[in-house]
């Protein structure tokens, strides 16, 4: 079904690979030498100290946010772990709550903690490498791959694959801040997933001194395919995390939905919080931010194609924030759950019912078979753009959705395709 990829998105992709030759990219599954994979300059910030008085202009601010603003090269997740470990005092009193508010005149003392590890083994898992240099790695993550080891997913993850690709030994993983989905960094959730050697025996002293730690800067859900950037050292991690926080990272997602939204484009600004009826699911909850139970979330969407007599739509998404399951929750709120998203209402039965109401069974037998085989939401991270953490050069990448997405799209198009017409004001 490779040919489907050539005409998958007839519209001009807002992001394209620019400013570099094709030769800058590695082949799928290529293996680089250790020297090309390890960052030359990396700093272990364990033991760094800060002792400073909060100034009047700071106003009322969270403890973790204030410390992060004073230690710009240390990730916020690292600061939060230091607070939780009892390594931060305010006016001589140990504070272990990251959301503690500091005020003018407070004396803050902070010591950065050691990375707290989880073990992970290198695994020979091919990577679809889109771009790589000594500071960053951009990969096209396949659907069904978990980003990093966690309870229930100890092996077969992207981190395991990266360790093998970079010829690193068995490592310990630092990963204290767990957010998801489009699992991107948000203003309040910083994420760090870094790796350090589990054993120093036999390692080159120069390697140990460099303390190389590839870091997961943002995540995609297990079922989401597409582009993801990995930082190879703490400087790159901190820089990229800052770009996510400032919303300067360019991210474009595409999805197939059950049904078509009532307006072909729009902006959704509805807070997201844990669904009180299903703790594994998030929900878009209209109204004011509710004491930490909900968080500000904003998404922009645009219908690219209306498919199969309005049974489905090809929708482009751009995130202004990166809350857990943001696209999935906002799509459900719009009444167009993602096709294949069993958790958020885009069930196989729902899309099949929409099709059966419009077409004879003989017209969509092949599509029905593809839908019944689908094991994930039809959501793909299509494009990614960011400023390189060392050169400042703007890098832009795009990659087409995989076969499961492409084949269903092709079959939906065969049942009818309509280009949405913008409303005349």
C-alpha positions as CSV (number, residue, x, y, z in Angstrom):
1,X,0.0,0.0,0.0
2,X,3.1,2.2,-0.3
3,X,1.6,4.1,-3.2
4,X,-1.1,5.5,-1.0
5,X,1.5,7.5,0.8
6,X,2.3,9.5,-2.3
7,X,-1.2,11.1,-2.5
8,X,-2.2,10.9,1.1
9,X,-2.2,14.6,1.8
10,X,-2.8,16.6,-1.4
11,X,-2.7,19.9,0.5
12,X,0.6,21.6,1.0
13,X,2.0,20.4,4.3
14,X,2.6,23.5,6.6
15,X,6.0,22.1,7.6
16,X,8.5,20.6,5.2
17,X,12.1,19.5,5.5
18,X,14.0,22.7,4.7
19,X,17.5,24.0,4.8
20,X,19.3,20.7,4.5
21,X,20.1,18.1,1.9
22,X,18.6,14.7,1.7
23,X,22.0,13.3,2.6
24,X,21.6,14.7,6.1
25,X,19.2,12.0,7.0
26,X,20.1,8.5,8.2
27,X,18.5,5.4,6.6
28,X,15.8,3.5,8.5
29,X,17.5,1.2,11.0
30,X,21.0,2.6,10.3
31,X,23.5,2.3,13.1
32,X,25.8,5.2,13.9
33,X,29.2,5.0,15.7
34,X,29.3,5.7,19.4
35,X,31.2,8.9,18.8
36,X,28.5,10.3,16.5
37,X,25.8,9.4,18.9
38,X,27.3,10.9,22.1
39,X,27.2,14.6,22.9
40,X,30.6,16.1,23.4
41,X,29.5,18.6,26.0
42,X,27.2,17.6,28.8
43,X,27.1,18.5,32.4
44,X,25.9,16.5,35.4
45,X,24.2,19.1,37.6
46,X,24.0,16.9,40.7
47,X,25.2,18.9,43.7
48,X,24.6,22.3,42.1
49,X,23.5,24.8,44.7
50,X,21.4,27.9,44.8
51,X,21.0,30.3,47.8
52,X,19.1,33.4,46.9
53,X,16.4,35.7,48.3
54,X,13.1,36.1,46.3
55,X,12.9,39.6,44.9
56,X,9.8,41.8,45.1
57,X,9.3,41.7,41.3
58,X,8.8,37.9,41.5
59,X,5.4,38.3,43.1
60,X,3.6,35.1,44.2
61,X,5.2,32.1,42.4
62,X,5.5,28.4,42.7
63,X,8.7,27.1,44.3
64,X,9.7,24.8,41.5
65,X,9.0,27.5,38.9
66,X,11.1,30.1,40.8
67,X,14.1,27.8,41.2
68,X,13.9,26.8,37.5
69,X,14.0,30.5,36.5
70,X,17.2,30.9,38.6
71,X,18.9,27.7,37.3
72,X,18.3,27.9,33.6
73,X,20.3,24.9,32.5
74,X,18.6,22.5,34.9
75,X,15.3,20.9,33.8
76,X,12.2,21.6,35.9
77,X,11.7,17.9,36.4
78,X,15.1,17.8,38.0
79,X,14.2,20.7,40.3
80,X,11.0,19.0,41.3
81,X,12.8,15.8,42.2
82,X,15.2,17.8,44.3
83,X,12.3,19.4,46.2
84,X,10.6,16.1,46.8
85,X,13.9,14.7,48.1
86,X,14.1,17.3,50.8
87,X,17.0,19.2,49.3
88,X,15.2,22.5,49.3
89,X,14.6,24.9,52.2
90,X,12.7,28.1,52.5
91,X,13.7,30.3,55.4
92,X,15.5,27.4,56.9
93,X,12.5,25.0,56.7
94,X,12.6,22.0,54.5
95,X,9.8,22.2,51.8
96,X,9.0,19.0,49.8
97,X,5.9,20.4,48.0
98,X,6.7,21.5,44.5
99,X,3.7,23.8,44.3
100,X,4.6,25.7,47.5
101,X,4.4,29.4,46.9
102,X,7.3,31.7,47.7
103,X,7.1,35.4,48.3
104,X,9.2,38.5,48.5
105,X,12.0,38.1,51.0
106,X,11.9,34.3,51.3
107,X,15.4,32.8,51.4
108,X,15.6,29.7,49.2
109,X,18.4,27.2,49.4
110,X,18.4,24.4,46.8
111,X,20.8,21.5,46.1
112,X,20.2,19.6,42.9
113,X,19.6,15.9,43.5
114,X,21.3,12.9,41.8
115,X,19.2,11.4,39.0
116,X,16.9,8.7,40.3
117,X,17.2,5.7,38.0
118,X,15.1,2.9,36.6
119,X,16.9,0.2,34.7
120,X,16.6,-0.3,31.0
121,X,18.5,-2.6,28.6
122,X,19.6,-1.7,25.0
123,X,17.4,-3.7,22.5
124,X,18.0,-4.2,18.8
125,X,14.9,-2.5,17.6
126,X,15.1,-0.6,14.3
127,X,14.5,3.1,14.4
128,X,13.0,5.2,11.6
129,X,15.5,8.0,11.9
130,X,14.5,11.3,10.3
131,X,17.4,13.4,11.5
132,X,20.3,13.0,13.8
133,X,23.4,15.0,15.0
134,X,25.4,14.9,18.2
135,X,22.8,16.9,20.1
136,X,19.3,15.8,18.9
137,X,17.6,12.8,17.4
138,X,14.3,13.0,15.5
139,X,12.5,9.7,14.9
140,X,9.2,8.6,13.3
141,X,7.7,6.5,16.1
142,X,5.6,3.6,15.0
143,X,2.1,3.0,16.5
144,X,2.1,0.6,19.4
145,X,5.6,1.5,20.6
146,X,5.7,2.9,24.2
147,X,8.2,5.8,24.5
148,X,10.0,4.6,27.6
149,X,10.0,1.8,30.2
150,X,7.4,1.9,32.8
151,X,5.5,-0.7,34.9
152,X,3.9,-3.1,32.5
153,X,6.1,-1.9,29.6
154,X,9.7,-2.8,30.7
155,X,11.0,-3.7,27.2
156,X,10.4,-2.9,23.6
157,X,10.3,0.9,24.1
158,X,11.8,3.8,22.2
159,X,14.3,4.3,24.9
160,X,15.5,0.7,24.7
161,X,15.9,1.2,20.9
162,X,17.8,4.5,21.4
163,X,20.2,2.9,23.8
164,X,21.1,0.3,21.3
165,X,21.3,2.8,18.4
166,X,23.8,4.9,20.4
167,X,25.8,1.8,21.6
168,X,25.1,2.6,25.2
169,X,25.3,0.0,27.9
170,X,22.5,-1.1,30.3
171,X,21.3,2.1,31.9
172,X,19.3,3.6,34.6
173,X,16.5,5.9,33.5
174,X,15.5,9.1,35.3
175,X,11.8,9.7,34.7
176,X,9.9,11.3,37.5
177,X,7.5,13.6,35.7
178,X,4.9,11.5,33.9
179,X,2.6,13.3,31.5
180,X,1.2,11.9,28.3
181,X,-0.2,12.5,24.9
182,X,0.4,14.3,23.0
183,X,2.2,14.1,26.1
184,X,4.0,17.2,25.2
185,X,5.5,19.5,27.7
186,X,3.1,22.1,29.0
187,X,3.6,25.2,31.1
188,X,3.1,23.3,34.3
189,X,4.4,19.8,33.3
190,X,8.1,19.5,32.6
191,X,9.3,16.1,31.6
192,X,12.6,14.4,31.8
193,X,13.5,10.9,30.8
194,X,17.3,10.6,30.9
195,X,19.7,7.7,30.9
196,X,22.9,7.0,32.8
197,X,25.1,3.9,33.0
198,X,23.8,1.3,35.4
199,X,27.4,0.2,35.9
200,X,30.6,2.1,35.3
201,X,32.8,-1.0,34.9
202,X,34.8,-1.0,31.6
203,X,33.5,2.4,30.5
204,X,35.8,5.0,29.0
205,X,36.6,7.7,31.7
206,X,36.0,10.4,29.1
207,X,32.5,8.9,28.5
208,X,31.8,8.9,32.2
209,X,32.9,12.5,32.5
210,X,30.6,13.6,29.7
211,X,27.7,11.9,31.5
212,X,25.7,11.5,28.3
213,X,21.9,11.2,28.9
214,X,19.6,11.1,25.9
215,X,16.4,12.7,27.1
216,X,12.7,12.3,26.2
217,X,11.5,15.9,25.7
218,X,7.9,15.1,24.9
219,X,5.8,12.0,24.3
220,X,3.3,10.4,22.1
221,X,0.7,7.9,23.3
222,X,1.5,4.3,22.6
223,X,-1.1,4.2,19.8
224,X,0.0,7.5,18.2
225,X,2.5,7.4,15.4
226,X,4.7,10.1,14.1
227,X,7.5,12.6,14.8
228,X,9.3,12.9,18.2
229,X,12.5,14.7,19.2
230,X,15.0,13.3,21.7
231,X,17.6,15.4,23.4
232,X,21.1,13.8,23.7
233,X,22.3,16.0,26.6
234,X,20.9,18.1,29.4
235,X,21.6,21.4,27.6
236,X,19.5,20.2,24.6
237,X,16.8,18.9,26.9
238,X,16.6,22.2,28.8
239,X,16.5,24.2,25.6
240,X,13.8,22.1,23.9
241,X,11.8,22.0,27.1
242,X,11.9,25.8,27.1
243,X,10.6,25.9,23.5
244,X,7.7,23.7,24.5
245,X,6.9,25.9,27.4
246,X,7.0,29.0,25.3
247,X,4.9,27.3,22.6
248,X,7.5,27.9,19.9
249,X,7.6,24.3,18.9
250,X,5.6,23.7,15.7
251,X,3.5,20.6,15.9
252,X,0.9,19.4,13.4
253,X,-1.2,16.3,13.9
254,X,-3.7,14.6,11.6
255,X,-6.6,12.3,12.5
256,X,-9.5,10.4,11.1
257,X,-12.7,11.1,13.0
258,X,-16.1,9.5,13.5
259,X,-18.4,12.0,11.9
260,X,-17.7,15.6,10.9
261,X,-17.6,18.7,13.2
262,X,-20.3,21.3,12.8
263,X,-17.8,23.9,11.8
264,X,-14.9,23.1,9.5
265,X,-12.3,24.9,11.5
266,X,-12.1,26.4,14.9
267,X,-10.3,26.8,18.2
268,X,-11.2,24.8,21.3
269,X,-10.4,26.4,24.6
270,X,-11.8,24.0,27.2
271,X,-9.9,22.9,30.3
272,X,-9.0,19.2,30.6
273,X,-9.0,17.1,33.8
274,X,-9.4,13.5,34.9
275,X,-12.7,12.0,34.0
276,X,-14.5,11.3,37.3
277,X,-16.3,8.3,35.8
278,X,-13.2,6.7,34.3
279,X,-9.8,7.4,35.9
280,X,-7.8,6.2,33.0
281,X,-9.5,8.8,30.7
282,X,-9.2,12.6,30.6
283,X,-12.2,14.8,29.8
284,X,-12.8,18.3,28.4
285,X,-14.6,20.1,31.2
286,X,-16.1,23.5,30.4
287,X,-15.9,26.2,33.0
288,X,-13.2,27.9,35.1
289,X,-10.0,26.1,36.1
290,X,-11.0,24.1,39.1
291,X,-8.4,24.1,41.9
292,X,-5.9,21.8,40.2
293,X,-8.6,19.4,39.0
294,X,-8.6,20.8,35.5
295,X,-6.0,22.6,33.5
296,X,-6.1,25.1,30.7
297,X,-6.0,23.5,27.3
298,X,-6.4,25.0,23.8
299,X,-6.4,23.3,20.4
300,X,-6.9,24.5,16.8
301,X,-8.5,22.2,14.2
302,X,-9.3,22.3,10.5
303,X,-11.2,19.8,8.4
304,X,-9.1,18.9,5.3
305,X,-11.5,16.4,3.7
306,X,-15.0,15.3,4.4
307,X,-15.2,11.5,3.7
308,X,-17.7,8.8,2.9
309,X,-20.8,11.0,2.9
310,X,-19.9,12.7,6.2
311,X,-19.2,9.4,8.0
312,X,-15.6,10.6,8.7
313,X,-13.2,13.5,8.2
314,X,-9.5,14.0,7.8
315,X,-8.7,16.7,10.4
316,X,-5.6,18.7,11.1
317,X,-4.7,19.7,14.7
318,X,-2.4,22.3,16.1
319,X,-1.7,22.3,19.8
320,X,-1.3,25.5,21.9
321,X,-0.9,23.4,25.0
322,X,0.1,19.8,25.6
323,X,-2.2,18.2,28.1
324,X,-2.6,14.5,28.5
325,X,-4.8,13.1,25.7
326,X,-5.6,16.7,24.6
327,X,-6.5,15.9,21.0
328,X,-8.5,12.9,22.0
329,X,-10.4,14.7,24.7
330,X,-11.1,17.8,22.6
331,X,-12.2,15.6,19.7
332,X,-14.7,13.8,21.9
333,X,-15.9,17.2,23.2
334,X,-16.6,18.3,19.6
335,X,-18.6,15.1,19.0
336,X,-16.1,13.7,16.6
337,X,-14.1,11.1,18.5
338,X,-11.0,9.7,16.7
339,X,-11.7,6.7,14.6
340,X,-10.5,3.6,16.5
341,X,-10.3,5.4,19.9
342,X,-12.2,2.9,22.0
343,X,-11.4,4.8,25.2
344,X,-12.9,8.1,24.0
345,X,-15.9,6.9,22.1
346,X,-14.6,6.4,18.6
347,X,-15.4,2.7,18.7
348,X,-15.4,0.4,15.7
349,X,-19.1,0.0,16.2
350,X,-19.6,3.7,15.9
351,X,-17.9,4.2,12.6
352,X,-19.4,1.0,11.2
353,X,-22.9,2.2,12.1
354,X,-22.2,5.6,10.4
355,X,-21.1,3.7,7.2
356,X,-24.0,1.2,7.3
357,X,-26.5,4.0,7.5
358,X,-25.2,5.5,4.2
359,X,-23.9,2.6,2.1
360,X,-24.7,-1.0,1.2
361,X,-22.5,-3.5,3.0
362,X,-21.1,-4.6,-0.4
363,X,-19.8,-1.1,-0.9
364,X,-17.6,-1.1,2.2
365,X,-16.6,-4.7,2.9
366,X,-12.9,-4.0,2.5
367,X,-13.1,-0.8,4.7
368,X,-15.0,-2.7,7.4
369,X,-12.3,-5.4,7.4
370,X,-9.6,-2.7,7.9
371,X,-11.6,-1.1,10.7
372,X,-12.1,-4.3,12.5
373,X,-8.3,-4.9,12.4
374,X,-7.5,-1.5,13.7
375,X,-6.0,-1.5,17.2
376,X,-5.4,2.2,17.9
377,X,-6.8,5.7,17.4
378,X,-6.1,7.1,13.9
379,X,-3.8,9.9,15.1
380,X,-0.4,10.8,13.6
381,X,2.2,13.5,14.4
382,X,2.6,14.7,10.9
383,X,5.0,17.7,11.3
384,X,7.5,19.0,13.8
385,X,9.6,22.2,13.8
386,X,12.0,23.6,16.4
387,X,15.1,25.7,16.8
388,X,18.3,23.6,17.1
389,X,19.5,23.9,20.8
390,X,23.1,24.7,19.8
391,X,23.0,26.4,16.4
392,X,19.7,28.1,16.7
393,X,18.8,27.0,13.1
394,X,15.2,26.3,12.5
395,X,14.6,22.7,11.7
396,X,11.4,21.4,10.1
397,X,10.3,17.8,9.5
398,X,7.3,16.0,8.2
399,X,6.4,12.3,7.6
400,X,3.4,10.6,6.2
401,X,1.1,8.4,8.3
402,X,1.7,4.6,8.3
403,X,-0.1,2.0,6.3
404,X,-3.0,1.3,8.7
405,X,-4.0,5.0,8.7
406,X,-3.3,5.3,4.9
407,X,-5.3,2.3,3.9
408,X,-8.4,3.3,5.8
409,X,-8.1,6.8,4.4
410,X,-7.9,5.4,0.9
411,X,-11.0,3.3,1.4
412,X,-13.0,6.2,2.9
413,X,-12.0,8.4,-0.1
414,X,-13.3,5.7,-2.4
415,X,-16.7,6.1,-0.9
416,X,-16.7,9.8,-1.5
417,X,-14.5,12.8,-0.8
418,X,-15.6,16.4,-0.4
419,X,-13.4,19.4,0.1
420,X,-14.9,21.6,2.8
421,X,-16.0,25.1,1.7
422,X,-15.2,27.9,4.1
423,X,-18.1,30.0,5.2
424,X,-18.6,33.3,3.5
425,X,-18.7,36.1,6.0
